[in-house]
Structure formats: C-alpha cells, structure tokens
C-alpha cells in the first residue's frame, strides 16, 4: 500500500511514540538504512491495539536478501525472551506474497482474515506462539 506524505508523517509520529515501549528498529544493510522491523502495539488497528505485532517494511531494492527475515527473527526473539510474550501477530495485506514469504520462516501462520481498518480490502492475521506454547494455552 502506497502512502501519501501526510499518511507517512502520521505513521512516523506513531512509530516515535512507540519507541519508548517496544520500538521499531532501523534495518541497515550495505552501509545504509533499508527499512525497519520490531514489535509494537498496532494502535493503527483499534480492534487489535491490545495485541503485539511484529512488523517489517523494507525498501524494494533490499528485497530478496533475507534482511526482513533476519531482522524479524531478532524482533521475535526480543518479544519472547525479553518481553516474555505468549504470542505475537503480524497483519499482512491480502495478496502481499512478499510479506507472507517473510512470515512463514519466522513461524507465523495464517490465523484469520479481517477487514482493513485503513482502507478497502482485507488483512491476513498471522500468529506465532512462544516456544513451548500452543494456541490453546497462549494468553497475553
């Protein structure tokens, strides 16, 4: 989903607010910042704002190098080890095969579909659980 300048500025303001609690980290590769990853509350999605999501976004020039998967793995490690969360979600635009290709190696699997609160279409809600937990026992 392309964002307008005001939407990007609004998103950046949300990110800055979150850095004090969870944080989105810069992903650096080849001497430059190519995107971000991290865990956060998805305040942009009020129905799920109480949950924690793992998120990533990389410049298309950095796709296909494993950077999102490597960074996402570090974010999930922090979520389960340091934050001691029981589960983490990812909200992926329906049809975003590139993000699904990142989610699957991270152990995330499709849980359900929901309407996108920011526009037309649906989001796929992917989930993963802390090592040793399963969906029936996990409660955050």
LINLINSUL-V450460 format. One record per run of one state. SS is the DSSP state (2 for helix, 1 for strand, 0 for the rest). FROM is the first residue (numbers start at 1). TO is the last residue. If there is no record, write none. Layout:
# LINLINSUL-V450460
ss:SS from:FROM to:TO
ss:SS from:FROM to:TO
This chain:
# LINLINSUL-V450460
ss:0 from:1 to:4
ss:2 from:5 to:18
ss:0 from:19 to:23
ss:1 from:24 to:29
ss:0 from:30 to:31
ss:1 from:32 to:40
ss:0 from:41 to:45
ss:2 from:46 to:48
ss:0 from:49 to:52
ss:1 from:53 to:58
ss:0 from:59 to:59
ss:2 from:60 to:62
ss:0 from:63 to:66
ss:2 from:67 to:82
ss:0 from:83 to:86
ss:1 from:87 to:93
ss:0 from:94 to:96
ss:2 from:97 to:105
ss:0 from:106 to:108
ss:1 from:109 to:115
ss:0 from:116 to:121
ss:1 from:122 to:129
ss:0 from:130 to:140
